[in-house]
Amino acid sequence: MLKQIEGSHGVSEAVALCRPEVICAYPITPQTHIVEDLGALVKSGKLKNCEYINVESEFAALSVGIGSSAAGARTYTATASQGMLFMAEAVYNASGLGLPIVMTVGNRSIGAPINIWNDQSDSMSMRDAGWIQLFVEDNQQAVDIHIQAFKIAEALSLPVMVCMDGFILTHAIEGIDVPDQKQVDKFLPSFVPRQILDPENPISIGAMVGPEAFTEVRYLAHQKQKEALKLIPKINEDFKQIFGRDSGGLISTFNVDDADTVIVTLGSVIGTIQEALDEQDENIGALTIRSFRPFPLEAIRSALKNVKRVVVFEKCFAVGIGGIVANNVRMALSGANIEVYEVIGGLGGRPITRKSLHKLFKDAVKDNLEVVTFLDLKKDVVERELKREKELIQSGSVAENVLRDGGVVSAAKTT
């Protein structure tokens, strides 16, 4: 059914259609509307046979989810930003125990400095925790991928993060085709756990593993991720047969076959990039990564094998080295004679404008980019702060100084 609704409410309806048995909830912007809506669905009786558990923290949310999943319940939770960091220990435990929990991440920057706007630093901070990480481009995909996520998680007995850009998607109101219950039931079977805590048949989940077995256990976790590279496209094909839409898979491409230059990204920014590409005459294509973990090395290598240069546009970076996604793309293109540039943009919610993208495209095709480029960086503000730190022992807070120098706030005179 086509509905004009907020992205968060579309996600909550999709999750409810998957018949979760336990929802562990702690609010943090921008995912709060999702768990609020699910709470209302449980309370009203529209979502039946589901226990909605309010907890005291994000760490508790996933810890309770670990317990409920181990007990054999289809389990869901959601988080964002600092909440992801607070539950970090449990994030690793959930994947290490092989528990098929589904979690929405409403992508938001990590502080300090405090920032509630969108970038992808929260999901990237947990990229090596052993979860499958699926990024969505729009709210229709957000609905569809959550339904696929439960099937992927339960087929592999691995947890899945569905990552959607905070505010840009979570709070955007648009037309979404929300499936009906019969369609979802046909696609998603009842949950049959691979491991379960049962008093009638007692086992251990979470046993101590020493040096004699730890390598093999970790290798098997890696092997499951490799299996997911085949399973994710297959489940997307199954989804297409029932719902008539291509929403999943490992990657998607736009005008790549004949392009000399390709922009690689993940998440909702592809919409802006495609609009900007439509407005210019350069021979540029685009590739969106839908599955960041497992990382689709072969699919990316095959799609980009004939291009001259790749520009990886990402909304996060590793301080001290540069682009996170770009390093993975370089691995995929190892041995190929393809130049890879990194462009960091949209940090902390900074607007990514078509004007800036047009300049980026023109520079890219001329190979006039630095290896790591920060889009719309205010270099004069940066240089002033570096000069201040060099001249003054007590130069003050970087964040406060940058705000003052940039004219964002008025304050006492700075040197």
C-alpha positions as CSV (number, residue, x, y, z in Angstrom):
1,M,0.0,0.0,0.0
2,L,1.4,3.4,-1.0
3,K,1.6,5.7,2.0
4,Q,2.9,9.3,2.5
5,I,4.8,8.8,5.7
6,E,8.0,9.6,7.5
7,G,10.9,7.2,6.9
8,S,11.0,6.2,10.6
9,H,7.4,5.2,10.5
10,G,7.9,3.2,7.3
11,V,10.7,1.3,9.1
12,S,8.5,0.6,12.2
13,E,5.7,-0.7,10.0
14,A,8.2,-3.0,8.1
15,V,9.7,-4.3,11.3
16,A,6.2,-5.0,12.7
17,L,5.3,-6.9,9.5
18,C,8.3,-9.2,10.3
19,R,6.6,-10.3,13.5
20,P,9.3,-9.6,16.0
21,E,8.9,-11.3,19.4
22,V,11.1,-9.0,21.4
23,I,11.8,-5.3,20.8
24,C,14.4,-3.7,23.1
25,A,14.1,0.1,23.1
26,Y,16.1,3.0,24.3
27,P,15.5,6.4,22.5
28,I,18.3,8.4,20.9
29,T,17.9,10.9,18.1
30,P,17.4,10.3,15.2
31,Q,16.1,6.7,15.6
32,T,13.6,7.5,18.4
33,H,10.5,7.7,16.2
34,I,11.1,4.1,15.1
35,V,10.9,2.6,18.6
36,E,8.2,5.0,19.7
37,D,6.0,3.8,16.9
38,L,6.7,0.2,17.5
39,G,5.8,0.7,21.2
40,A,2.5,2.2,20.1
41,L,1.8,-0.8,17.8
42,V,2.5,-3.3,20.7
43,K,0.4,-1.3,23.2
44,S,-2.6,-1.1,20.8
45,G,-2.4,-4.8,20.0
46,K,-1.7,-4.3,16.3
47,L,1.6,-6.0,16.8
48,K,0.8,-9.2,18.6
49,N,2.9,-11.8,20.5
50,C,5.7,-9.2,21.0
51,E,7.3,-8.1,24.2
52,Y,8.3,-4.5,24.1
53,I,11.1,-3.9,26.7
54,N,12.0,-0.3,27.8
55,V,15.6,-0.4,29.1
56,E,17.8,2.1,30.8
57,S,20.6,2.5,28.2
58,E,21.7,1.5,24.8
59,F,24.1,-1.1,26.4
60,A,21.1,-2.6,28.1
61,A,19.0,-2.6,24.8
62,L,21.5,-4.8,23.0
63,S,22.3,-6.9,26.1
64,V,18.6,-7.7,26.5
65,G,18.5,-8.4,22.8
66,I,21.3,-10.9,23.1
67,G,19.4,-12.7,25.9
68,S,16.1,-12.8,24.0
69,S,17.8,-13.9,20.8
70,A,19.7,-16.7,22.6
71,A,16.3,-17.8,24.1
72,G,15.0,-18.2,20.6
73,A,13.0,-15.0,20.0
74,R,13.1,-12.9,16.8
75,T,14.7,-9.7,18.2
76,Y,15.0,-6.1,17.0
77,T,16.5,-2.9,18.4
78,A,17.7,0.5,17.1
79,T,20.4,3.0,17.9
80,A,22.5,5.9,16.7
81,S,25.7,7.8,17.4
82,Q,26.9,7.8,21.0
83,G,24.3,5.0,21.6
84,M,26.3,2.8,19.3
85,L,29.5,3.5,21.2
86,F,27.8,2.8,24.5
87,M,26.7,-0.6,23.4
88,A,30.0,-1.4,21.7
89,E,30.9,-4.4,23.9
90,A,27.5,-5.9,23.3
91,V,27.8,-5.3,19.5
92,Y,30.9,-7.5,19.4
93,N,29.2,-10.1,21.7
94,A,26.1,-10.4,19.5
95,S,28.1,-11.2,16.4
96,G,30.6,-13.4,18.3
97,L,27.8,-15.5,19.6
98,G,26.2,-15.7,16.2
99,L,22.8,-14.2,17.2
100,P,20.5,-13.1,14.3
101,I,19.5,-9.7,15.8
102,V,18.3,-6.9,13.4
103,M,19.2,-3.4,14.4
104,T,18.5,-0.1,12.7
105,V,21.2,2.6,12.9
106,G,20.0,6.1,12.2
107,N,23.4,7.4,11.1
108,R,24.6,10.4,13.1
109,S,28.0,11.9,13.8
110,I,30.0,10.9,16.9
111,G,31.2,13.6,19.3
112,A,33.1,15.4,20.6
113,P,32.4,18.1,19.6
114,I,28.7,17.5,20.1
115,N,26.8,17.2,16.8
116,I,23.4,15.6,16.3
117,W,23.4,15.8,12.5
118,N,24.1,13.1,9.9
119,D,27.3,11.4,8.8
120,Q,28.2,7.7,8.9
121,S,30.8,7.7,11.7
122,D,28.7,5.6,14.1
123,S,28.3,2.6,11.7
124,M,31.9,2.9,10.6
125,S,33.1,2.7,14.2
126,M,31.7,-0.8,14.3
127,R,32.6,-1.9,10.8
128,D,34.9,-4.7,12.1
129,A,32.6,-6.0,14.8
130,G,31.3,-8.9,12.7
131,W,27.8,-7.6,11.9
132,I,26.5,-7.5,8.3
133,Q,26.1,-3.8,7.4
134,L,23.6,-2.8,4.8
135,F,23.3,0.8,3.7
136,V,20.1,2.2,2.1
137,E,19.7,5.0,-0.4
138,D,16.1,6.0,0.2
139,N,13.1,5.2,2.4
140,Q,11.6,2.6,0.1
141,Q,14.9,0.7,0.4
142,A,14.8,1.2,4.1
143,V,11.5,-0.6,4.3
144,D,12.5,-3.3,1.9
145,I,15.9,-4.0,3.4
146,H,14.6,-4.4,6.9
147,I,12.4,-7.2,5.7
148,Q,15.3,-8.8,3.9
149,A,17.6,-8.2,6.9
150,F,15.6,-10.6,9.1
151,K,15.8,-13.3,6.5
152,I,19.6,-12.8,6.0
153,A,20.3,-12.7,9.7
154,E,18.3,-15.9,10.4
155,A,19.7,-17.8,7.4
156,L,23.3,-17.1,8.5
157,S,22.7,-16.8,12.3
158,L,24.5,-13.4,12.2
159,P,23.3,-10.0,13.3
160,V,22.5,-7.3,10.7
161,M,22.7,-3.5,10.9
162,V,20.4,-1.6,8.5
163,C,22.1,1.8,8.2
164,M,19.9,4.8,7.1
165,D,21.1,8.4,7.1
166,G,19.7,10.2,10.1
167,F,17.2,13.1,9.5
168,I,17.9,12.9,5.7
169,L,15.9,9.6,5.6
170,T,14.6,9.0,9.1
171,H,12.6,12.3,9.2
172,A,11.8,12.7,5.5
173,I,8.2,12.3,4.5
174,E,7.7,10.7,1.1
175,G,5.7,8.1,-0.7
176,I,6.5,4.5,0.4
177,D,5.0,1.3,-0.8
178,V,4.5,-0.6,2.5
179,P,3.9,-4.3,1.9
180,D,1.0,-6.3,3.3
181,Q,1.3,-9.0,5.9
182,K,0.6,-11.8,3.5
183,Q,3.5,-10.8,1.2
184,V,5.9,-10.6,4.1
185,D,4.7,-13.9,5.6
186,K,5.3,-15.5,2.2
187,F,8.8,-14.1,2.0
188,L,9.9,-14.4,5.6
189,P,9.3,-17.8,7.3
190,S,8.9,-18.3,11.0
191,F,12.1,-18.0,13.0
192,V,13.9,-21.3,13.7
193,P,17.0,-20.5,15.7
194,R,20.2,-22.3,15.0
195,Q,21.1,-22.3,18.7
196,I,18.7,-21.9,21.6
197,L,18.7,-21.9,25.4
198,D,16.2,-24.6,26.4
199,P,15.9,-25.9,30.0
200,E,14.8,-29.2,28.6
201,N,18.0,-29.5,26.6
202,P,20.6,-27.4,28.4
203,I,23.6,-26.1,26.5
204,S,26.2,-23.3,26.8
205,I,26.1,-20.2,24.7
206,G,29.1,-17.9,25.3
207,A,31.6,-20.5,26.5
208,M,35.2,-19.4,27.2
209,V,37.4,-20.1,24.2
210,G,41.2,-20.2,24.7
211,P,44.1,-20.0,22.3
212,E,43.6,-23.6,21.2
213,A,40.3,-22.8,19.4
214,F,39.9,-19.0,19.2
215,T,41.5,-18.7,15.7
216,E,39.1,-21.3,14.2
217,V,36.0,-19.6,15.8
218,R,37.0,-16.3,14.4
219,Y,37.7,-17.8,11.0
220,L,34.3,-19.3,10.9
221,A,32.8,-15.9,11.6
222,H,34.8,-14.6,8.6
223,Q,33.5,-17.6,6.5
224,K,29.9,-16.7,7.4
225,Q,30.5,-13.2,6.0
226,K,31.8,-14.7,2.8
227,E,28.7,-16.9,2.6
228,A,26.7,-13.7,2.9
229,L,28.2,-12.4,-0.4
230,K,26.3,-15.1,-2.2
231,L,23.2,-15.1,0.0
232,I,22.4,-11.3,-0.1
233,P,21.9,-11.2,-3.9
234,K,19.9,-14.4,-3.7
235,I,17.5,-13.1,-1.1
236,N,17.2,-9.9,-3.1
237,E,16.1,-12.0,-6.1
238,D,13.6,-13.8,-3.9
239,F,12.3,-10.4,-2.7
240,K,11.9,-9.2,-6.3
241,Q,9.8,-12.2,-7.2
242,I,7.3,-11.4,-4.5
243,F,7.4,-7.6,-4.2
244,G,8.4,-6.6,-7.7
245,R,11.3,-4.3,-6.6
246,D,15.1,-4.5,-6.7
247,S,16.0,-3.0,-3.3
248,G,19.0,-5.1,-2.1
249,G,22.0,-6.8,-3.4
250,L,25.6,-5.9,-3.0
251,I,26.0,-2.9,-5.2
252,S,24.1,-0.8,-7.7
253,T,25.5,1.1,-10.7
254,F,24.5,4.1,-12.8
255,N,26.1,4.7,-16.2
256,V,29.2,2.8,-15.4
257,D,29.8,0.7,-18.5
258,D,31.0,3.5,-20.7
259,A,32.4,5.9,-18.1
260,D,36.0,6.9,-17.7
261,T,35.3,8.2,-14.2
262,V,33.1,6.7,-11.5
263,I,31.9,8.1,-8.2
264,V,31.6,5.5,-5.5
265,T,29.6,6.1,-2.4
266,L,27.0,4.6,0.0
267,G,23.8,5.8,1.6
268,S,21.4,8.6,0.6
269,V,24.0,10.9,-1.0
270,I,23.7,9.0,-4.2
271,G,20.5,10.8,-4.9
272,T,22.2,14.2,-4.9
273,I,25.1,12.9,-6.9
274,Q,22.9,11.4,-9.6
275,E,21.0,14.7,-9.9
276,A,24.3,16.6,-10.3
277,L,25.5,14.0,-12.8
278,D,22.4,14.5,-14.9
279,E,23.2,18.3,-15.1
280,Q,26.7,18.0,-16.6
281,D,28.3,16.6,-19.7
282,E,31.2,14.8,-18.3
283,N,31.5,11.0,-18.9
284,I,31.0,10.0,-15.2
285,G,29.1,7.1,-13.7
286,A,28.2,6.2,-10.2
287,L,28.4,3.0,-8.0
288,T,26.6,2.7,-4.7
289,I,27.8,0.1,-2.2
290,R,24.7,-1.5,-0.5
291,S,26.6,-4.1,1.5
292,F,29.6,-2.6,3.3
293,R,30.1,-5.7,5.4
294,P,30.7,-8.1,3.9
295,F,32.6,-5.9,1.5
296,P,31.9,-7.0,-2.2
297,L,35.4,-7.0,-3.5
298,E,34.7,-9.0,-6.6
299,A,31.5,-7.2,-7.5
300,I,33.2,-3.8,-7.3
301,R,36.3,-5.0,-9.2
302,S,34.2,-6.4,-12.0
303,A,32.0,-3.2,-12.2
304,L,35.0,-0.9,-12.3
305,K,37.5,-2.9,-14.4
306,N,37.3,-0.6,-17.4
307,V,37.4,2.8,-15.8
308,K,40.3,5.2,-15.6
309,R,39.7,6.8,-12.2
310,V,37.5,6.3,-9.2
311,V,36.4,9.0,-6.8
312,V,35.2,7.6,-3.5
313,F,32.8,10.0,-1.8
314,E,32.3,9.3,1.9
315,K,30.6,10.8,4.9
316,C,33.2,9.6,7.4
317,F,37.0,9.2,7.6
318,A,39.6,7.7,9.8
319,V,41.6,10.5,11.5
320,G,45.2,10.1,10.7
321,I,44.9,8.2,7.5
322,G,41.8,9.3,5.5
323,G,38.9,7.6,3.8
324,I,37.5,4.3,5.2
325,V,35.5,3.3,2.2
326,A,38.3,4.3,-0.1
327,N,40.8,1.9,1.5
328,N,38.3,-0.9,0.9
329,V,37.8,0.1,-2.7
330,R,41.6,0.2,-3.2
331,M,41.7,-3.4,-2.0
332,A,39.1,-4.3,-4.5
333,L,41.1,-2.7,-7.3
334,S,44.5,-4.0,-6.2
335,G,46.7,-4.6,-9.3
336,A,44.4,-2.6,-11.6
337,N,45.8,0.6,-13.1
338,I,43.1,2.8,-11.8
339,E,43.6,6.0,-9.9
340,V,41.5,6.2,-6.6
341,Y,40.8,9.5,-5.1
342,E,39.1,10.1,-1.7
343,V,36.6,12.9,-1.1
344,I,35.3,13.5,2.4
345,G,32.0,15.5,2.6
346,G,28.9,16.0,4.5
347,L,30.6,15.6,7.9
348,G,28.3,16.5,10.8
349,G,25.5,17.2,8.4
350,R,27.2,19.9,6.3
351,P,25.1,20.3,3.1
352,I,26.5,18.6,-0.1
353,T,25.5,21.1,-2.8
354,R,25.2,20.4,-6.5
355,K,27.5,23.4,-7.1
356,S,30.3,21.8,-5.1
357,L,29.7,18.5,-6.8
358,H,29.9,20.1,-10.3
359,K,33.3,21.5,-9.4
360,L,34.4,18.2,-8.0
361,F,33.4,16.4,-11.2
362,K,35.4,18.8,-13.4
363,D,38.4,18.5,-11.2
364,A,38.1,14.7,-11.1
365,V,38.1,14.2,-14.9
366,K,41.2,16.4,-15.1
367,D,43.0,14.4,-12.3
368,N,43.1,17.7,-10.4
369,L,42.2,16.2,-7.0
370,E,44.4,15.6,-4.0
371,V,44.5,11.9,-2.9
372,V,42.4,13.0,0.0
373,T,40.1,16.0,-0.6
374,F,37.8,17.6,2.0
375,L,34.7,19.0,0.2
376,D,34.1,22.7,1.0
377,L,36.8,22.8,3.7
378,K,37.1,26.4,5.1
379,K,40.9,26.5,4.8
380,D,41.2,30.1,6.1
381,V,39.6,29.0,9.4
382,V,41.8,25.9,9.6
383,E,45.0,28.0,8.9
384,R,44.0,30.6,11.5
385,E,43.6,27.9,14.2
386,L,46.9,26.3,13.3
387,K,48.6,29.7,13.5
388,R,47.0,30.3,16.9
389,E,48.1,27.0,18.3
390,K,51.7,27.7,17.1
391,E,51.8,31.1,18.7
392,L,49.9,30.6,22.0
393,I,50.5,28.0,24.6
394,Q,47.0,28.4,25.9
395,S,45.2,28.6,22.6
396,G,41.9,27.4,23.9
397,S,39.3,24.9,22.7
398,V,39.6,24.1,19.0
399,A,35.8,23.7,18.6
400,E,35.1,27.1,20.3
401,N,37.7,28.8,18.3
402,V,36.5,27.5,14.9
403,L,32.9,28.5,15.7
404,R,34.1,32.1,16.5
405,D,36.4,32.3,13.5
406,G,33.7,31.0,11.2
407,G,31.3,33.6,12.5
408,V,28.9,31.0,13.9
409,V,28.8,32.5,17.4
410,S,29.9,35.8,18.8
411,A,32.3,35.7,21.7
412,A,35.3,37.4,23.2
413,K,37.9,38.5,20.8
414,T,40.3,35.7,19.7
415,T,43.8,36.3,18.5
